[in-house]
Amino acid sequence: MALIEVTDRDFVEKVMRTKVLVLVGFYTDCCCGMTDSVLRELNRNLGDNVMIAKLNVDENPETVSNQEVISVPTMKLFKEGSLVAMMIGLHAKNDLEKIIKEYM
């Protein structure tokens, strides 16, 4: 699967209503360039089994509020629409991979 961008318009459909495991990276353009790199690497390594998505917090306030994101970067892992893991702050790709694989 390709790395996708989700928005307020399609978050529920693409993340909450899907049956696949979804990792969403909540980021801002000004401070989270490393988040994009980590998400792209995770997509290369796990993209066949996990949907990797990103959401710009500055452009999608409704989802940020609904998901109670208070710090960026934040990574949230959803399985069949339910939150199963949350990681706040920048984490190494290997640490994130380990957490994701626990739910595959």
C-alpha atoms as one frame of an Amber mdcrd trajectory, in Angstrom:
protein
   0.000   0.000   0.000   1.117   3.546  -0.612   1.738   6.081   2.130  -1.468
   8.117   2.215  -2.473  11.535   3.517  -5.718  11.579   5.492  -7.827  14.629
   6.277 -10.844  15.659   8.312 -12.996  14.672   5.324 -11.808  11.078   5.040
 -10.262  10.074   8.397 -13.286   8.078   9.552 -13.614   6.253   6.239  -9.934
   5.500   5.683  -8.871   4.824   9.285 -11.820   4.028  11.521 -13.893   1.947
   9.087 -11.154  -0.168   7.566 -10.391  -3.746   8.551  -6.632  -3.409   8.069
  -4.075  -2.269  10.618  -3.478   1.485  10.207  -0.655   3.626  11.586  -1.406
   7.359  11.508   1.368   9.891  11.989   0.067  13.261  13.213   2.551  15.960
  12.169   3.129  19.607  11.277   5.087  20.867   8.298   7.295  23.144  10.373
   8.738  20.662  12.863   8.286  17.058  11.833  10.368  16.371   8.739  11.799
  13.286  10.446   8.279  11.911  10.923   7.783  11.796   7.159  11.065   9.912
   6.704  10.154   7.358   9.364   6.668   6.855   7.888   8.136   6.324   4.412
  10.598   3.742   5.758   7.834   1.937   7.639   5.739   1.917   4.493   8.599
   0.359   2.526   9.100  -2.332   5.177   5.527  -3.042   6.286   3.288  -1.491
   3.639   2.014  -4.847   2.397   0.461  -5.585   5.796  -0.208  -2.164   7.321
  -1.699   1.034   5.939   0.625   3.927   6.784  -1.060   7.330   6.842  -0.191
  10.846   7.866  -2.344  13.761   8.963  -1.281  17.406   9.072  -2.544  18.756
  12.409  -2.563  22.378  11.227  -4.902  21.604   8.334  -7.227  19.126  10.097
  -8.356  20.550  13.452 -11.517  18.449  13.687  -9.666  15.125  13.635  -6.951
  16.459  15.929  -9.609  17.411  18.465 -11.566  14.159  18.094  -8.385  12.104
  18.467  -7.178  14.254  21.378  -3.766  14.883  19.830  -1.963  17.313  22.127
   1.623  16.957  20.944   3.377  16.339  17.649   4.596  14.083  16.408   2.084
  11.531  17.645   1.660   8.078  16.140  -1.582   6.169  16.643  -2.094   2.549
  15.649  -5.638   1.408  14.865  -6.898  -2.135  14.381 -10.393  -2.512  12.945
 -11.158   1.071  13.963 -10.004   0.770  17.564  -6.941   2.483  18.980  -4.461
  -0.184  20.093  -1.276   1.849  20.618  -0.147   5.463  20.829   3.376   6.861
  20.734   4.043  10.526  21.480   7.241  12.158  20.302   9.770  11.048  17.721
  10.539   7.328  17.863  13.080   5.256  15.960  11.748   3.251  13.039  12.799
  -0.012  14.687  10.846   0.795  17.853   7.725   1.594  15.850   8.129  -1.562
  13.737   8.299  -3.670  16.889   5.052  -2.169  18.232   3.270  -2.551  14.879
   4.330  -6.192  14.537   2.760  -6.970  17.935  -0.651  -6.272  16.355  -0.165
  -7.877  12.931
